[in-house]
Amino acid sequence: MPISRRSFVGRAAAGFAALAAPGISAEASLLFKSSDWQMASFQLLMKQKFDVKQLYDIAAIDDGSAFEHMVNSLNGLQFGFDLPASQIRLVGAFRGFGTMLILNDYAWEKYRVGELYKVDDPRTGKPATRNIYYPSPAGTPPKYASDDPDNEASAFQDSSIQALQARGVQLLACHLALEGHAGRMVKKLKLQQTQQEVAQDLAAHLLPGVLIVPSMVAAIAMLQSKGQFSYLRV
């Protein structure tokens, strides 16, 4: 049966109770229709043919450990199972607190992500005001000291988001999660902006190449059932 907007808002607010302390306001754009997002790009992602298609469900920050798992998948498939890199497709599905991992430096500084989500910058030992998981330690553009995949100084051992994107990893962001975090930020930081304004600002300051989906739990179902991606929760 169709779900009314009032019913949808109520259910979504309940689901975000633990994430967004102020809950979801009725003014937030909770419901994405197919015309509101890049559905064609998502459909292309589902239809692409690869020997191995793996989906990472990332709902926590966990010091960026998901990225190390992705490196292990890519290297294991390419060198352990002799699959060509061109035949491997990894997708990172970021929802819940994991959504903070794919915001850019502007968002991390403006909305005090390090302070709110307990992430310290190893350079300063203080709450991070930049996305410490994005940049490659090899610089921009990265210049690696070795081409040996078994060498820590090679691109194959680089677990930064920048390096993973260069190896073809596609990142997805959850629209509902952005709305939930926006509400939490408005309350915790005592912002003058509305929840909707903050959500729009967060969406505009995701990392390059990130695709926003209406609901990540729905997108995961589509990727598994229609796209034939294997599923891994980290």
Order of alpha helices (4+ residues) and beta strands (2+ residues): alpha-alpha-beta-alpha-beta-alpha-alpha-alpha-beta-alpha-alpha-beta-alpha-beta
